[in-house]
Amino acid sequence: AGLPRLKFDWNQDFLHQDNYLDVLPADDERSVDSKMPLHWARLEFLTPVYCPMDSLVIGSRLDSEVNANACRLAFSGRLVERYDAKSDHGRLKSYTKKEKA
């Protein structure tokens, strides 16, 4: 599927985002190339879902018009780590940027 196989680092701090970034911000220290930046996503379901590790996960927008001439693909990626909201909540470190106006 052309997706990179990356290892998840539980010791890293992650920036919480409400949506995807199309490009990296200009003040980012990493080198910027022509590719879209990679994103990590935590998916939680109401009922457990069986997915083997390294599975390709594809999400679609079910709230869009079925007959519309538009792509319903919302995201795709690889399942790289198991996450249990009850036992792993404190293990995942994320932060939100705040700015004074």
Contacts in CASP RR format, 6 or more apart in sequence:
PFRMAT RR
TARGET T0000
AUTHOR 0000-0000-0000
METHOD contacts of the structure
MODEL  1
AGLPRLKFDWNQDFLHQDNYLDVLPADDERSVDSKMPLHWARLEFLTPVY
CPMDSLVIGSRLDSEVNANACRLAFSGRLVERYDAKSDHGRLKSYTKKEK
A
1 56 0 8 1.000
1 76 0 8 1.000
1 77 0 8 1.000
1 78 0 8 1.000
3 56 0 8 1.000
3 76 0 8 1.000
3 77 0 8 1.000
3 78 0 8 1.000
4 38 0 8 1.000
5 54 0 8 1.000
5 78 0 8 1.000
5 80 0 8 1.000
6 38 0 8 1.000
6 78 0 8 1.000
6 80 0 8 1.000
7 80 0 8 1.000
8 40 0 8 1.000
8 80 0 8 1.000
8 81 0 8 1.000
10 91 0 8 1.000
10 92 0 8 1.000
11 93 0 8 1.000
12 93 0 8 1.000
13 93 0 8 1.000
13 94 0 8 1.000
13 95 0 8 1.000
14 40 0 8 1.000
14 92 0 8 1.000
14 93 0 8 1.000
14 94 0 8 1.000
14 95 0 8 1.000
15 94 0 8 1.000
15 95 0 8 1.000
15 96 0 8 1.000
15 97 0 8 1.000
16 94 0 8 1.000
16 95 0 8 1.000
16 96 0 8 1.000
17 39 0 8 1.000
20 39 0 8 1.000
20 75 0 8 1.000
21 36 0 8 1.000
21 37 0 8 1.000
21 39 0 8 1.000
22 36 0 8 1.000
23 32 0 8 1.000
23 36 0 8 1.000
23 37 0 8 1.000
24 30 0 8 1.000
24 32 0 8 1.000
24 37 0 8 1.000
41 75 0 8 1.000
42 83 0 8 1.000
42 92 0 8 1.000
43 57 0 8 1.000
44 83 0 8 1.000
44 85 0 8 1.000
51 57 0 8 1.000
51 79 0 8 1.000
52 79 0 8 1.000
53 79 0 8 1.000
53 80 0 8 1.000
53 81 0 8 1.000
53 82 0 8 1.000
54 78 0 8 1.000
54 79 0 8 1.000
54 80 0 8 1.000
55 78 0 8 1.000
55 79 0 8 1.000
56 76 0 8 1.000
56 77 0 8 1.000
56 78 0 8 1.000
57 75 0 8 1.000
57 76 0 8 1.000
57 77 0 8 1.000
57 78 0 8 1.000
57 79 0 8 1.000
58 73 0 8 1.000
58 75 0 8 1.000
58 76 0 8 1.000
58 77 0 8 1.000
59 73 0 8 1.000
59 74 0 8 1.000
59 75 0 8 1.000
59 76 0 8 1.000
60 72 0 8 1.000
60 73 0 8 1.000
60 74 0 8 1.000
61 72 0 8 1.000
61 73 0 8 1.000
61 74 0 8 1.000
62 72 0 8 1.000
64 70 0 8 1.000
64 72 0 8 1.000
83 92 0 8 1.000
END
